[in-house]
Amino acid sequence: MDQWGGVGCYEDTALELAPAAEAAVAALGLAGGERVLDVACGNGNAAAVAAGQGARVVGLDSSPRLIGLARERLPEEEFVIADAAELPFADGEFDAAVSVFGVIFASPAEKAAAELARVVRPGGRAALTSWPPRGPTFAAVMLMRQAVARVRPPEGPPPVNWGDPAVLERLLGPHGELEVHERELVHEDTTPEDVWDRWERTHPIWVSARRLVEPGDWQRLREETIAVLRDGAAAEGGARSPYLLAVLVRRRSTPPRG
């Protein structure tokens, strides 16, 4: 199933995440002509920034539709359809890698982290962004997940929390020197009602959730979500979403795959 490209309109969400893509690529400190991999590239936000800085870019995503959009956007670059936990590249093939809220959804997380490090040369860099478990957007997502769980209980263990610096250290620390910085996305000129309307119309996860949740429960979820977004904006002095920017410098050999 094409979870991110098959429903909704992820490219709408990608517009909102564009500043994080710029920050992640900036953290790589690219030199012209370096070869860069954008993992779980979506429609190519980070790939576009890296290409604009003179990098030779390869983008990878599991969504055929989003890869098609990325190819249209950046026809001179290379894009492939593949799994972030099974990268079809040689060890050390890239000078740098980036993943903007992408590899954090790959499973198993340990393998995805190891793959991200494996394909970067010793001394190369990798940067990724993730969501910490706090803030109004996180609270809204938790409300949505609870509503879905009442209809379809989750199977298996909970997903790995890439938004915890200790987890990032566990996943990426063995592969090099890791630094984690907190940043925030500022959402300009928007109301909680606007955010909800956009999510339920275009965000793939929320569109999928709406198909599962009964109309009455969905209306209650709307009211609860708007309330937590409004409270969060009041507390923060505006609509903001914290995120983590993790930067790995690849100095040691990556452990064998598998």
C-alpha positions in Angstrom: 0.0 0.0 0.0 1.3 3.5 -0.9 0.7 5.0 2.6 2.1 8.4 1.8 1.4 8.9 -1.9 -1.8 6.9 -2.3 -4.1 9.0 -0.2 -4.4 12.6 0.4 -2.0 15.1 -1.0 1.4 14.8 0.7 2.9 17.6 -1.4 0.6 20.0 0.6 2.2 18.8 3.8 5.7 19.0 2.2 5.2 22.8 1.6 4.8 23.3 5.4 7.9 21.2 6.1 10.1 22.9 3.6 11.9 25.0 6.2 13.0 21.9 8.0 14.4 20.5 4.7 16.4 23.7 4.3 17.8 23.4 7.9 18.7 19.7 7.4 20.6 20.3 4.2 22.3 23.3 5.7 23.5 21.1 8.5 25.4 18.9 6.0 27.7 21.7 5.0 27.7 20.6 1.4 30.5 21.3 -1.0 29.8 21.6 -4.7 29.7 18.3 -6.6 29.1 16.1 -3.5 26.9 13.1 -3.9 23.8 13.2 -1.6 21.1 10.7 -0.9 17.6 12.0 0.2 16.0 9.0 2.0 12.2 8.9 2.0 12.4 12.0 -0.2 8.7 12.5 -0.8 8.2 15.0 -3.6 11.8 16.1 -3.3 12.0 19.0 -0.8 15.5 18.2 0.6 16.7 16.9 -2.8 15.8 20.3 -4.4 17.7 22.2 -1.7 20.8 20.0 -2.1 20.7 20.2 -5.9 20.4 24.0 -5.6 23.7 23.9 -3.7 25.5 22.0 -6.5 25.1 18.5 -5.1 24.6 15.4 -7.3 21.4 14.1 -5.8 19.7 10.7 -5.6 16.2 10.6 -4.0 14.6 7.4 -2.7 11.0 6.8 -1.6 8.6 3.8 -1.4 5.8 5.8 -3.0 5.7 5.6 -6.8 3.5 8.7 -7.1 5.7 10.9 -4.9 8.8 9.7 -6.8 7.0 10.7 -10.0 6.5 14.2 -8.6 10.1 14.4 -7.5 11.3 13.4 -11.0 9.1 16.1 -12.6 10.4 18.7 -10.2 14.1 17.7 -10.6 14.5 16.0 -14.0 18.3 16.2 -13.9 18.5 14.2 -10.7 18.1 10.5 -10.0 15.2 9.0 -8.1 14.5 5.4 -7.2 11.6 3.5 -5.6 12.9 1.4 -2.7 12.5 0.8 1.1 14.4 3.0 3.5 15.4 -0.1 5.5 16.8 -1.8 2.4 18.9 0.8 0.6 20.0 -0.5 -2.9 23.4 1.2 -2.7 27.0 0.2 -1.9 28.7 1.0 1.3 30.0 4.5 1.5 28.5 5.4 -1.9 27.5 8.9 -0.8 29.2 11.9 0.7 26.1 12.8 2.7 22.5 11.7 3.4 19.4 13.5 4.6 16.0 12.4 5.6 13.3 15.0 6.6 10.6 13.3 8.7 11.0 10.3 6.5 13.3 7.5 7.7 11.6 7.8 11.1 8.7 5.9 9.7 10.8 3.0 8.4 10.8 -0.4 10.0 12.7 -1.9 11.7 14.2 1.3 13.0 17.5 -0.2 13.9 18.1 -1.5 10.4 16.9 1.8 8.8 19.4 3.7 11.0 22.2 1.3 10.1 21.4 1.6 6.4 21.4 5.4 6.5 24.9 5.3 8.0 26.2 2.4 5.9 25.8 4.2 2.5 27.7 7.3 3.8 31.4 7.3 3.4 33.7 7.6 6.5 33.9 11.3 7.3 30.6 11.9 5.5 27.5 13.3 7.2 23.9 12.4 7.6 21.1 14.7 8.9 17.6 13.7 9.8 14.6 15.4 11.4 12.1 13.9 13.9 9.2 14.9 16.1 9.7 15.0 19.9 6.7 13.8 21.9 5.5 17.2 23.0 3.8 20.3 21.7 0.3 20.9 20.3 0.8 19.0 17.1 2.0 15.9 18.9 -1.0 16.2 21.3 -3.3 16.4 18.2 -1.7 13.3 16.6 -2.1 11.4 19.8 -5.8 12.2 19.9 -6.2 11.0 16.4 -4.3 7.8 17.1 -6.4 7.1 20.1 -9.6 7.5 18.0 -8.2 5.1 15.4 -7.2 2.6 18.0 -10.7 2.4 19.3 -11.7 1.2 15.9 -8.6 -0.7 14.9 -6.4 -1.6 17.9 -2.7 -1.5 16.9 -0.8 -4.7 16.3 2.6 -5.4 17.6 4.9 -3.2 19.8 4.7 0.6 19.6 6.9 2.3 17.0 10.4 3.4 18.0 10.4 7.0 19.2 13.0 8.8 17.0 12.0 12.0 18.8 13.8 11.0 21.9 17.5 12.1 21.9 18.4 8.9 23.9 16.9 6.8 21.2 18.7 8.7 18.4 21.9 8.1 20.3 21.1 4.4 20.5 20.2 4.1 16.8 22.9 6.4 15.3 25.6 6.8 18.0 27.4 3.5 17.2 28.0 4.7 13.6 29.8 8.0 14.3 29.7 11.2 16.2 26.1 12.5 16.8 24.8 15.9 17.7 21.1 16.6 18.3 19.6 20.1 18.1 16.1 21.3 18.8 14.4 23.6 16.2 10.9 24.6 15.6 8.6 25.1 12.6 6.6 28.4 12.8 3.2 28.2 11.2 2.4 31.6 9.9 -1.1 33.2 9.5 -3.1 30.0 10.3 -5.9 29.2 12.8 -6.5 25.8 14.5 -9.6 25.5 12.2 -7.4 26.0 9.1 -5.0 23.4 10.3 -7.7 20.8 10.9 -9.3 21.5 7.6 -6.0 21.0 5.8 -5.2 17.9 7.7 -8.5 16.1 7.0 -8.4 17.1 3.3 -4.8 16.5 2.4 -2.6 14.9 5.1 -2.3 11.1 4.2 -2.4 9.9 7.8 -5.4 12.0 8.7 -7.2 11.2 5.5 -6.7 7.5 6.2 -7.9 8.0 9.8 -11.1 9.7 8.6 -12.0 6.6 6.6 -11.9 4.5 9.8 -13.5 6.7 12.4 -17.3 7.1 12.7 -18.6 10.5 11.7 -19.7 11.3 15.3 -16.4 10.4 16.7 -14.6 12.3 13.9 -16.6 15.5 14.9 -15.6 15.0 18.5 -12.0 14.5 17.4 -12.2 17.8 15.4 -13.4 19.7 18.5 -10.7 18.2 20.7 -7.9 18.8 18.1 -8.9 22.4 17.6 -8.9 22.9 21.3 -5.4 21.5 21.9 -4.0 23.5 18.9 -5.6 26.7 20.2 -4.2 26.1 23.7 -0.8 25.3 22.4 -0.7 28.5 20.2 -1.7 30.6 23.2 1.0 29.0 25.4 3.7 29.4 22.7 2.8 32.8 21.5 1.9 31.4 18.0 1.5 28.2 16.1 4.8 26.3 16.5 6.0 22.7 16.2 9.2 21.6 17.9 11.4 19.2 16.0 14.8 17.6 16.4 17.7 17.9 13.9 20.2 15.1 14.3 23.5 15.3 12.5 25.8 12.3 12.3 29.5 12.4 11.2 30.4 9.0 10.0 33.8 8.2 11.5 33.7 4.4 12.2 32.8 1.4 10.2 29.2 0.6 10.1 28.4 -2.8 11.7 27.6 -5.6 9.2 24.0 -5.6 7.8 21.5 -7.9 9.2 
